[in-house]
Amino acid sequence: MKTYILTRILLAIPMILIILTIIFFVLRILPGNPVMALLGPKAPPEVVKAMEHQMGLDKPIIVQYGDYLGSILKGDFGVSAYTGVTVIQELMQKFPATLELTIFAMTIAVFIGIFFGTYGAYHFGRTLDIAARVYSIFVYSFPVFWFGIMLQLIFGVWLHWLPVSGRSSPFMIPNHIYTGLYVIDSILNLEWPVLVDTLYHLILPSVTLGVVISSIFVRMVRSNVILSLSSQYVVAARARGAKEKKVIFKHALKNAMAPILTIMGLEFALLLGGAVLTEVTFSWPGIGSYLVTRITYRDFPAIQGAIVFFAMFVAIVSILVDIANAWLDPRVRY
């Protein structure tokens, strides 16, 4: 087990290095000068040169790459050329919003996926199974931004039930920020109106993201539970007179969860990096919106820092998922 964990950690290092290298060189190959994007086309040449020197853009690209690798190894993601604030500080301010949205979206997706997929598999070939398959195909085809706009239009504009943007209403932020997650902080502060307001703002973006992702889980759960229901241990459990609910959830679903947990863990990590469209649609102040804004300004340190941050998080979650699978199934080894 120790060898397996060490091997997975060592394999993650070159993956992060490759991603970091690709992003670094792609940003510098693309047309456009980040200094001109920040200062404007009418900036004096001497000011442009001074800014390029300050950002290190006047050095040979290999030297820039070496300096960047050295900074990353020291945990220094650089300083934003747009705000002058360290990138890691800005990411830490934005990350809780993305994490909170991802947790709620993932909860919705997992609940729908397990419930609908399991019962679809149990009623194989019947109406509920057909409904599960149609749901997974239909919902998977939804563009996230379109689905979000439709929910905004229906529940925000027409019915006036829910807010359509932002993370909270004015003056409805927890007084003391402990975790950056407004739901948890409002509970710790015993600020129930703030909690209710935060949940209202979370409903539409988390439902948008959760419902679209749930289509993947419905298909995964359904196919794996169908295989489990035809296994010998399920036949033996039924022969012993076990109740049908126990057969489904304790035997079939439990044994089908190993590959499903892998997909769920990776989807959770990818949601943190792939919630860009949802965050932009709902003006959610997370890392996705932050990244889109910094791409507009060609803010090299911020763009590189955000993508490397995502890559590291995906790698960490991937390692944890593989370790969990190895713990659940001793056959999983290198």
C-alpha positions as CSV (number, residue, x, y, z in Angstrom):
1,M,0.0,0.0,0.0
2,K,2.8,2.4,0.9
3,T,4.5,1.7,-2.5
4,Y,1.2,2.3,-4.3
5,I,0.7,5.7,-2.6
6,L,4.3,6.8,-3.2
7,T,4.0,5.7,-6.9
8,R,0.8,7.7,-7.3
9,I,2.4,10.8,-5.8
10,L,5.5,10.5,-8.0
11,L,3.3,10.1,-11.1
12,A,1.4,13.3,-10.3
13,I,4.6,15.4,-10.3
14,P,5.4,15.2,-14.1
15,M,1.7,15.7,-14.9
16,I,1.7,19.1,-13.1
17,L,5.0,20.0,-14.6
18,I,3.7,19.3,-18.1
19,I,0.6,21.4,-17.5
20,L,2.7,24.2,-16.1
21,T,5.0,24.1,-19.1
22,I,2.3,24.1,-21.7
23,I,0.4,27.0,-20.1
24,F,3.7,29.0,-19.7
25,F,4.7,28.7,-23.3
26,V,1.2,29.0,-24.8
27,L,0.6,32.3,-23.1
28,R,3.7,33.7,-24.6
29,I,3.2,32.4,-28.0
30,L,-0.3,33.8,-28.3
31,P,-0.5,37.2,-30.0
32,G,-0.8,40.3,-27.9
33,N,1.3,42.1,-25.4
34,P,0.1,41.9,-21.7
35,V,1.7,45.2,-21.0
36,M,-0.2,46.9,-23.8
37,A,-3.4,45.3,-22.5
38,L,-2.8,46.8,-19.1
39,L,-1.5,50.2,-20.1
40,G,-3.5,50.7,-23.3
41,P,-2.3,51.3,-26.9
42,K,-1.3,54.9,-26.3
43,A,1.2,54.2,-23.5
44,P,4.6,55.9,-23.9
45,P,7.3,53.4,-25.1
46,E,9.5,54.1,-22.1
47,V,6.7,53.2,-19.7
48,V,6.0,50.0,-21.7
49,K,9.7,49.0,-21.4
50,A,9.8,49.8,-17.7
51,M,6.7,47.7,-17.1
52,E,8.1,44.8,-19.2
53,H,11.3,45.0,-17.1
54,Q,9.3,45.0,-13.9
55,M,7.3,41.9,-15.1
56,G,10.5,40.2,-16.3
57,L,9.2,40.0,-19.9
58,D,12.4,41.4,-21.3
59,K,14.4,38.3,-20.3
60,P,14.9,35.4,-22.6
61,I,12.0,33.0,-22.5
62,I,14.0,30.1,-21.1
63,V,15.2,32.4,-18.2
64,Q,11.6,33.4,-17.6
65,Y,10.6,29.7,-17.5
66,G,13.4,28.8,-15.1
67,D,12.5,31.8,-12.8
68,Y,8.8,30.7,-12.8
69,L,9.6,27.1,-12.0
70,G,11.8,28.2,-9.1
71,S,9.0,30.5,-7.8
72,I,6.4,27.7,-8.0
73,L,8.7,25.3,-6.1
74,K,8.8,28.0,-3.3
75,G,5.0,28.4,-3.3
76,D,5.3,31.8,-5.0
77,F,2.7,32.1,-7.8
78,G,3.8,35.6,-8.6
79,V,2.2,39.0,-8.3
80,S,-0.8,40.0,-10.4
81,A,0.1,42.6,-13.0
82,Y,-3.4,44.0,-12.9
83,T,-3.8,44.6,-9.1
84,G,-0.3,44.3,-7.7
85,V,-1.6,41.7,-5.1
86,T,0.1,38.3,-4.8
87,V,-1.8,35.7,-6.9
88,I,-1.9,33.1,-4.1
89,Q,-3.7,35.8,-1.9
90,E,-6.3,36.5,-4.6
91,L,-6.8,32.7,-5.2
92,M,-7.4,32.1,-1.5
93,Q,-10.0,34.9,-1.5
94,K,-11.8,33.4,-4.5
95,F,-11.4,29.7,-3.8
96,P,-14.0,29.4,-0.9
97,A,-16.8,30.7,-3.2
98,T,-15.9,28.1,-5.9
99,L,-15.6,25.4,-3.3
100,E,-18.9,26.2,-1.7
101,L,-20.7,26.1,-5.1
102,T,-19.0,22.9,-6.0
103,I,-19.9,21.1,-2.8
104,F,-23.6,22.0,-3.2
105,A,-23.7,21.2,-6.9
106,M,-21.9,17.9,-6.2
107,T,-24.4,17.0,-3.5
108,I,-27.3,17.5,-5.9
109,A,-25.6,15.6,-8.6
110,V,-24.8,12.6,-6.4
111,F,-28.3,12.5,-4.9
112,I,-30.0,12.5,-8.3
113,G,-27.4,10.1,-9.8
114,I,-27.6,7.5,-7.0
115,F,-31.4,7.6,-6.6
116,F,-32.4,7.7,-10.2
117,G,-29.6,5.4,-11.4
118,T,-30.3,2.7,-8.8
119,Y,-34.0,2.6,-9.3
120,G,-33.6,2.8,-13.0
121,A,-31.4,-0.3,-12.8
122,Y,-33.8,-2.1,-10.5
123,H,-36.7,-1.4,-12.9
124,F,-34.6,-2.4,-15.9
125,G,-36.5,-2.1,-19.2
126,R,-39.5,-0.6,-17.6
127,T,-40.9,3.0,-17.5
128,L,-38.6,4.2,-14.7
129,D,-35.5,2.8,-16.4
130,I,-36.5,4.5,-19.7
131,A,-37.1,7.7,-17.9
132,A,-33.6,7.5,-16.3
133,R,-32.0,6.9,-19.7
134,V,-33.9,9.8,-21.4
135,Y,-33.1,12.1,-18.5
136,S,-29.3,11.3,-18.7
137,I,-29.2,11.9,-22.5
138,F,-31.4,14.9,-22.5
139,V,-29.8,16.7,-19.5
140,Y,-26.2,15.9,-20.7
141,S,-27.0,17.8,-23.9
142,F,-27.8,21.0,-22.0
143,P,-25.2,23.8,-22.4
144,V,-24.6,24.9,-18.8
145,F,-24.9,28.6,-19.6
146,W,-28.2,28.1,-21.4
147,F,-29.7,26.1,-18.6
148,G,-28.5,28.7,-16.1
149,I,-30.1,31.5,-18.1
150,M,-33.4,29.6,-18.4
151,L,-33.5,29.1,-14.6
152,Q,-32.7,32.8,-14.1
153,L,-35.5,33.7,-16.4
154,I,-38.1,31.4,-14.8
155,F,-37.3,31.6,-11.1
156,G,-35.7,35.1,-11.0
157,V,-37.3,37.3,-13.6
158,W,-40.8,35.8,-14.0
159,L,-41.5,34.3,-10.6
160,H,-39.3,36.5,-8.5
161,W,-38.5,33.6,-6.2
162,L,-34.7,33.5,-6.2
163,P,-31.8,35.9,-6.8
164,V,-30.2,35.6,-10.2
165,S,-26.6,36.7,-9.4
166,G,-24.0,37.2,-6.7
167,R,-23.1,35.3,-3.6
168,S,-25.1,37.3,-1.1
169,S,-27.3,40.4,-0.8
170,P,-25.9,43.7,0.3
171,F,-24.9,43.8,4.0
172,M,-25.7,40.0,4.3
173,I,-22.1,38.8,4.7
174,P,-21.1,36.9,7.9
175,N,-19.6,39.3,10.4
176,H,-16.6,37.0,11.2
177,I,-15.1,35.0,8.3
178,Y,-13.6,31.7,9.6
179,T,-13.6,29.4,6.6
180,G,-14.7,31.7,3.7
181,L,-17.7,29.4,3.2
182,Y,-20.7,31.6,3.9
183,V,-22.9,28.7,4.9
184,I,-20.6,27.5,7.6
185,D,-19.5,30.9,8.8
186,S,-23.1,32.1,9.2
187,I,-23.9,29.0,11.2
188,L,-20.8,29.5,13.4
189,N,-21.9,33.2,13.9
190,L,-25.5,32.1,14.6
191,E,-26.6,34.6,11.9
192,W,-29.7,32.8,10.6
193,P,-30.9,35.5,8.2
194,V,-27.4,35.5,6.5
195,L,-27.6,31.7,6.2
196,V,-31.0,31.9,4.5
197,D,-29.8,34.6,2.2
198,T,-26.7,32.6,1.3
199,L,-28.8,29.4,0.6
200,Y,-31.1,31.4,-1.6
201,H,-28.2,32.6,-3.7
202,L,-26.7,29.1,-3.9
203,I,-29.9,27.4,-5.2
204,L,-29.8,28.5,-8.9
205,P,-26.1,28.1,-9.7
206,S,-25.7,24.8,-7.7
207,V,-28.9,23.3,-9.3
208,T,-27.6,24.4,-12.8
209,L,-24.2,22.7,-12.3
210,G,-25.6,19.8,-10.3
211,V,-28.3,18.8,-12.7
212,V,-26.0,18.8,-15.7
213,I,-23.4,16.7,-14.0
214,S,-26.0,14.3,-12.6
215,S,-26.6,12.9,-16.0
216,I,-23.1,11.3,-15.9
217,F,-23.8,9.8,-12.5
218,V,-27.2,8.4,-13.5
219,R,-25.6,6.5,-16.4
220,M,-22.7,5.3,-14.3
221,V,-24.8,4.1,-11.4
222,R,-27.4,2.5,-13.6
223,S,-24.9,0.5,-15.6
224,N,-22.9,-0.7,-12.6
225,V,-25.9,-1.6,-10.5
226,I,-27.3,-3.6,-13.4
227,L,-24.1,-5.6,-13.4
228,S,-24.2,-6.0,-9.7
229,L,-27.8,-7.2,-9.7
230,S,-26.9,-10.1,-12.0
231,S,-24.0,-11.2,-9.7
232,Q,-23.9,-14.4,-7.7
233,Y,-23.8,-12.7,-4.3
234,V,-27.1,-10.9,-5.2
235,V,-28.7,-14.2,-6.2
236,A,-27.5,-15.7,-3.0
237,A,-28.8,-12.8,-0.9
238,R,-32.3,-13.2,-2.5
239,A,-32.1,-17.0,-2.0
240,R,-31.5,-16.3,1.8
241,G,-34.8,-14.3,1.8
242,A,-33.1,-10.9,2.3
243,K,-35.5,-7.9,1.8
244,E,-35.3,-6.3,-1.6
245,K,-34.2,-2.9,-0.3
246,K,-31.3,-4.6,1.5
247,V,-30.4,-6.4,-1.6
248,I,-30.4,-3.3,-3.7
249,F,-28.6,-0.9,-1.3
250,K,-26.4,-3.1,0.8
251,H,-25.4,-5.6,-1.8
252,A,-25.8,-4.3,-5.3
253,L,-25.2,-0.6,-4.8
254,K,-22.4,-1.0,-2.3
255,N,-20.4,-3.3,-4.5
256,A,-21.0,-1.1,-7.5
257,M,-19.7,2.0,-5.8
258,A,-16.0,1.5,-6.3
259,P,-15.8,2.7,-9.9
260,I,-18.6,5.2,-9.3
261,L,-16.6,6.8,-6.4
262,T,-13.7,7.2,-8.8
263,I,-15.7,9.2,-11.3
264,M,-17.4,11.2,-8.6
265,G,-14.1,12.2,-7.0
266,L,-12.6,13.2,-10.4
267,E,-15.8,15.1,-11.3
268,F,-15.6,17.0,-8.0
269,A,-12.1,18.1,-8.8
270,L,-13.0,19.0,-12.4
271,L,-16.0,21.0,-11.2
272,L,-13.6,23.3,-9.3
273,G,-11.9,24.1,-12.6
274,G,-14.9,23.7,-14.9
275,A,-17.4,25.9,-13.2
276,V,-16.3,28.9,-15.2
277,L,-19.5,29.1,-17.3
278,T,-21.7,28.8,-14.3
279,E,-19.8,31.4,-12.3
280,V,-19.8,33.9,-15.2
281,T,-23.6,33.3,-15.9
282,F,-24.5,33.9,-12.2
283,S,-21.8,36.6,-11.5
284,W,-20.4,34.2,-8.9
285,P,-17.2,35.6,-7.4
286,G,-15.1,32.5,-7.6
287,I,-11.9,31.4,-9.3
288,G,-13.7,30.8,-12.6
289,S,-14.8,34.4,-12.9
290,Y,-11.4,35.5,-11.7
291,L,-9.7,33.6,-14.5
292,V,-12.0,34.9,-17.2
293,T,-11.3,38.5,-16.0
294,R,-7.5,38.0,-16.0
295,I,-7.5,36.4,-19.4
296,T,-9.1,39.6,-20.7
297,Y,-6.2,41.6,-19.3
298,R,-3.6,39.1,-20.3
299,D,-2.4,38.9,-16.7
300,F,0.2,36.2,-17.1
301,P,1.0,35.6,-13.4
302,A,-2.7,35.4,-12.5
303,I,-3.6,33.1,-15.4
304,Q,-0.7,30.8,-14.8
305,G,-1.3,30.7,-11.0
306,A,-5.0,29.9,-11.4
307,I,-4.5,27.1,-13.9
308,V,-1.6,25.6,-11.8
309,F,-3.7,25.8,-8.7
310,F,-6.5,23.9,-10.5
311,A,-4.0,21.3,-11.8
312,M,-2.6,20.7,-8.3
313,F,-6.1,20.3,-6.8
314,V,-7.1,17.8,-9.5
315,A,-3.9,15.9,-8.9
316,I,-4.4,15.8,-5.1
317,V,-8.1,14.6,-5.5
318,S,-7.0,12.0,-8.0
319,I,-4.4,10.6,-5.6
320,L,-6.9,10.5,-2.8
321,V,-9.5,8.7,-5.0
322,D,-6.9,6.2,-6.1
323,I,-5.9,5.6,-2.4
324,A,-9.5,5.1,-1.4
325,N,-10.0,2.6,-4.2
326,A,-6.8,0.7,-3.2
327,W,-8.1,0.6,0.4
328,L,-11.5,-0.7,-0.7
329,D,-10.2,-3.1,-3.3
330,P,-6.8,-4.8,-2.4
331,R,-6.5,-5.9,-6.0
332,V,-5.7,-2.4,-7.1
333,R,-1.9,-2.2,-7.1
334,Y,0.9,-1.2,-9.4
